[in-house]
């Protein structure tokens, strides 16, 4: 019985982490664009600074900046692909 509860808790935690990561990636990708979305990055990094410890902050910021750059590359390449075929 205890094993089942532990498995359920682990599955729930994994699902929550995946949902949070997806939401963060969407926010970061939206922050790349012009307009109101460009202001999101300041709030996002302020929130990261608030919830991370000083020793972990650089690594977490680097991960988020990497995801942001990846979103920029994927976004541009998808627009190029759509432009070539439409």
Short mmCIF file of the C-alpha atoms (twelve columns), coordinates in Angstrom:
data_MODEL
# 
_entry.id   MODEL 
# 
loop_
_atom_site.group_PDB 
_atom_site.id 
_atom_site.type_symbol 
_atom_site.label_atom_id 
_atom_site.label_alt_id 
_atom_site.label_comp_id 
_atom_site.label_asym_id 
_atom_site.label_seq_id 
_atom_site.Cartn_x 
_atom_site.Cartn_y 
_atom_site.Cartn_z 
_atom_site.pdbx_PDB_model_num 
ATOM 1  C CA . UNK A 1  0.000  0.000  0.000   1 
ATOM 2  C CA . UNK A 2  2.825  2.399  0.859   1 
ATOM 3  C CA . UNK A 3  4.551  1.643  -2.458  1 
ATOM 4  C CA . UNK A 4  1.408  2.598  -4.379  1 
ATOM 5  C CA . UNK A 5  1.150  5.908  -2.521  1 
ATOM 6  C CA . UNK A 6  4.811  6.674  -3.190  1 
ATOM 7  C CA . UNK A 7  4.408  5.882  -6.896  1 
ATOM 8  C CA . UNK A 8  1.333  8.089  -7.150  1 
ATOM 9  C CA . UNK A 9  3.118  10.953 -5.394  1 
ATOM 10 C CA . UNK A 10 6.136  10.604 -7.688  1 
ATOM 11 C CA . UNK A 11 3.919  10.593 -10.786 1 
ATOM 12 C CA . UNK A 12 2.054  13.683 -9.595  1 
ATOM 13 C CA . UNK A 13 5.312  15.504 -8.865  1 
ATOM 14 C CA . UNK A 14 6.696  14.613 -12.298 1 
ATOM 15 C CA . UNK A 15 3.525  15.835 -14.020 1 
ATOM 16 C CA . UNK A 16 3.603  19.104 -12.076 1 
ATOM 17 C CA . UNK A 17 7.268  19.644 -12.928 1 
ATOM 18 C CA . UNK A 18 6.612  18.986 -16.629 1 
ATOM 19 C CA . UNK A 19 3.688  21.428 -16.653 1 
ATOM 20 C CA . UNK A 20 5.772  24.101 -14.921 1 
ATOM 21 C CA . UNK A 21 8.634  23.615 -17.387 1 
ATOM 22 C CA . UNK A 22 6.268  23.890 -20.358 1 
ATOM 23 C CA . UNK A 23 4.724  27.073 -18.968 1 
ATOM 24 C CA . UNK A 24 8.144  28.584 -18.323 1 
ATOM 25 C CA . UNK A 25 9.331  27.702 -21.836 1 
ATOM 26 C CA . UNK A 26 6.234  29.318 -23.340 1 
ATOM 27 C CA . UNK A 27 6.764  32.450 -21.256 1 
ATOM 28 C CA . UNK A 28 10.427 32.644 -22.202 1 
ATOM 29 C CA . UNK A 29 9.678  32.146 -25.899 1 
ATOM 30 C CA . UNK A 30 7.018  34.847 -25.746 1 
ATOM 31 C CA . UNK A 31 9.520  37.150 -24.070 1 
ATOM 32 C CA . UNK A 32 11.744 37.010 -27.150 1 
ATOM 33 C CA . UNK A 33 9.206  38.810 -29.321 1 
ATOM 34 C CA . UNK A 34 8.636  42.556 -29.423 1 
ATOM 35 C CA . UNK A 35 5.919  44.428 -27.589 1 
ATOM 36 C CA . UNK A 36 4.448  43.470 -24.242 1 
ATOM 37 C CA . UNK A 37 6.147  40.068 -24.335 1 
ATOM 38 C CA . UNK A 38 9.578  41.666 -24.073 1 
ATOM 39 C CA . UNK A 39 8.778  42.858 -20.561 1 
ATOM 40 C CA . UNK A 40 8.167  39.325 -19.344 1 
ATOM 41 C CA . UNK A 41 11.852 38.479 -19.183 1 
ATOM 42 C CA . UNK A 42 12.526 41.050 -16.458 1 
ATOM 43 C CA . UNK A 43 9.727  39.681 -14.301 1 
ATOM 44 C CA . UNK A 44 10.816 36.107 -15.011 1 
ATOM 45 C CA . UNK A 45 14.407 36.740 -13.992 1 
ATOM 46 C CA . UNK A 46 13.298 38.667 -10.907 1 
ATOM 47 C CA . UNK A 47 11.198 35.684 -9.889  1 
ATOM 48 C CA . UNK A 48 14.120 33.323 -10.506 1 
ATOM 49 C CA . UNK A 49 16.309 35.534 -8.338  1 
ATOM 50 C CA . UNK A 50 13.665 35.477 -5.618  1 
ATOM 51 C CA . UNK A 51 13.234 31.700 -5.437  1 
ATOM 52 C CA . UNK A 52 16.802 30.462 -6.010  1 
ATOM 53 C CA . UNK A 53 19.705 30.467 -3.613  1 
ATOM 54 C CA . UNK A 54 22.723 32.622 -4.361  1 
ATOM 55 C CA . UNK A 55 24.879 29.615 -5.176  1 
ATOM 56 C CA . UNK A 56 22.359 28.154 -7.660  1 
ATOM 57 C CA . UNK A 57 21.264 31.381 -9.309  1 
ATOM 58 C CA . UNK A 58 23.887 31.499 -12.065 1 
ATOM 59 C CA . UNK A 59 23.186 27.947 -13.195 1 
ATOM 60 C CA . UNK A 60 19.415 28.484 -13.228 1 
ATOM 61 C CA . UNK A 61 19.750 31.773 -15.124 1 
ATOM 62 C CA . UNK A 62 22.035 30.077 -17.653 1 
ATOM 63 C CA . UNK A 63 19.474 27.318 -18.216 1 
ATOM 64 C CA . UNK A 64 16.674 29.826 -18.748 1 
ATOM 65 C CA . UNK A 65 18.786 31.928 -21.111 1 
ATOM 66 C CA . UNK A 66 19.679 28.777 -23.061 1 
ATOM 67 C CA . UNK A 67 16.007 27.849 -23.362 1 
ATOM 68 C CA . UNK A 68 15.239 31.401 -24.467 1 
ATOM 69 C CA . UNK A 69 17.875 31.242 -27.199 1 
ATOM 70 C CA . UNK A 70 16.630 27.817 -28.273 1 
ATOM 71 C CA . UNK A 71 13.132 29.272 -28.541 1 
ATOM 72 C CA . UNK A 72 14.488 32.075 -30.682 1 
ATOM 73 C CA . UNK A 73 16.145 29.616 -33.037 1 
ATOM 74 C CA . UNK A 74 13.113 27.341 -33.253 1 
ATOM 75 C CA . UNK A 75 10.762 30.286 -33.728 1 
ATOM 76 C CA . UNK A 76 12.783 31.777 -36.568 1 
ATOM 77 C CA . UNK A 77 13.256 28.431 -38.286 1 
ATOM 78 C CA . UNK A 78 9.546  27.619 -38.061 1 
ATOM 79 C CA . UNK A 79 8.671  30.992 -39.577 1 
ATOM 80 C CA . UNK A 80 11.148 30.368 -42.386 1 
ATOM 81 C CA . UNK A 81 9.663  26.940 -43.020 1 
ATOM 82 C CA . UNK A 82 6.120  28.320 -43.056 1 
ATOM 83 C CA . UNK A 83 7.232  31.137 -45.369 1 
ATOM 84 C CA . UNK A 84 8.823  28.723 -47.817 1 
ATOM 85 C CA . UNK A 85 5.783  26.499 -48.108 1 
ATOM 86 C CA . UNK A 86 2.962  29.026 -48.005 1 
# 
